[in-house]
Amino acid sequence: MPYVDDALLSRIRVYLRLRPSVKPSPAINIESETHRVLIDVEKSIGGGPPKAYVNQIVFNVDNIVQTTNQQTMYELCAKASVDEFLKGYNSTIMSYGQVGAGKTFTMTGDMKVYVHRGIIPRAIQQIFEEKEAKPEAGIVVHMSYMEIYQEGLYDLLQKRRDDLMIIEDNQLLNVRGLAKVRVETETEALKWFQEGEKSRSFGNHFLNSLSSRSHTILTFYMERRVARVSTQLALQVAKLNLVDLAGVERLKKTKGDTGSLMRKEACINNKTLSFLEQTIFALRLKKAHIPFRHSKVTTLLKESLGNNHKTVFMVCAWPEEYFLDETIGALRFAQRVKYLKIFQVTHKKPDCADTTRKQQLEIATLKQELALKDALNGRPGLGYDNLT
């Protein structure tokens, strides 16, 4: 039975990453030192165009990333979450924003160019560097990779395209039939990830020739041996969710295929992201009912948003004049997320292998004591192997 240790209260951290812009909106003002974004929005008075004034909207985030350097971005926004995961805390890193703003580049990057790798390949590298550096910890890593496409849930690590079912037992979520693959090295983990990428749903439109049409959740599960106060060893367990959400999309602006498929994908994705905003809003207001069950994404992210996760949101925006409304929408979402607080703990469970070894040693010792007692009482030759 798992037990809890090292509890703490943490706030969701929100980072804003701005895509480089050819024609940045003059209404957007960035204050890097104070981590603020100030947006001037014109509002008319009395309905007459001659009279107008400027109203300024101010957004606060934890940091603003304007560089395209992936290593700098990783160290600033993601490395601490992976550090916490390796210490035994559940962690989540999630990307959010409009279509074409750089979410998938932030999470995955260009894996063919080493310096352009995103958060996922760099996190994999960090995990296995820790595993190799501390063999005495006996770190064991498993991974799973799933896609939510048009409210269907699919395993990207299996060839079968079955719609999986989410089971909630005793407030614990489980995806029935989801493969959890044990991985020993960075190379092996990257290979599985790249295989999963081949099965993802992508589309083509004006803003992005390889646009993700689904939400994905890549999860790493870690077990490591840790010493408790007593002499018994325990296994520390934790998981790391790396979430690439589909983009908020307006078909008029993406100029994509307005046929039934792309329109349906955009509508479902926008609806899911709207449910995510509603869930976060309800959490922030501490409402009695939190609508986690409204979509599969919010159901699967229940732990990341509701309890026991160190969660980071990478909010991606494209500060072009053309996308000013989308930028404001992304920043409003970031503002709501920023003030959510999560109760965070580490989890440990008894090391069954260690317990078995100790029990076997105790049995062998008892057998020796019985044999010695028999010899002293003149009853040599009795055996006790059949007792085990």
Sequence and secondary structure as in RCSB ss.txt:
>XXXX:A:sequence
MPYVDDALLSRIRVYLRLRPSVKPSPAINIESETHRVLIDVEKSIGGGPPKAYVNQIVFNVDNIVQTTNQQTMYE
LCAKASVDEFLKGYNSTIMSYGQVGAGKTFTMTGDMKVYVHRGIIPRAIQQIFEEKEAKPEAGIVVHMSYMEIYQ
EGLYDLLQKRRDDLMIIEDNQLLNVRGLAKVRVETETEALKWFQEGEKSRSFGNHFLNSLSSRSHTILTFYMERR
VARVSTQLALQVAKLNLVDLAGVERLKKTKGDTGSLMRKEACINNKTLSFLEQTIFALRLKKAHIPFRHSKVTTL
LKESLGNNHKTVFMVCAWPEEYFLDETIGALRFAQRVKYLKIFQVTHKKPDCADTTRKQQLEIATLKQELALKDA
LNGRPGLGYDNLT
>XXXX:A:secstr
  EEEEEEEEE EEEEEE   SSB TTEEEETTTTEEEEEEEEESTT TT EEEEEEEEE SEEE    HHHHHH
HHTHHHHHHHHTTB EEEEEEEBTTSSHHHHHTB TTSGGGB HHHHHHHHHHHHHHH GGG  EEEEEEEEEET
TEEEETTSSS    EEEEETTEEEEET   EEE SHHHHHHHHHHHHHTS EEEETTEEEEE SEEEEEEEEEEE
EE SSS EEEEEEEEEEEE   B  HHHHT   SHHHHHHHHHHHHHHHHHHHHHHHHHTT S   GGGSHHHHH
THHHHHSS EEEEEEEE  BGGGHHHHHHHHHHHHHHHT EEEEEEEEEE HHHHHHHHHHHHHHHHHHHHHHHH
HTT TT   GGG 
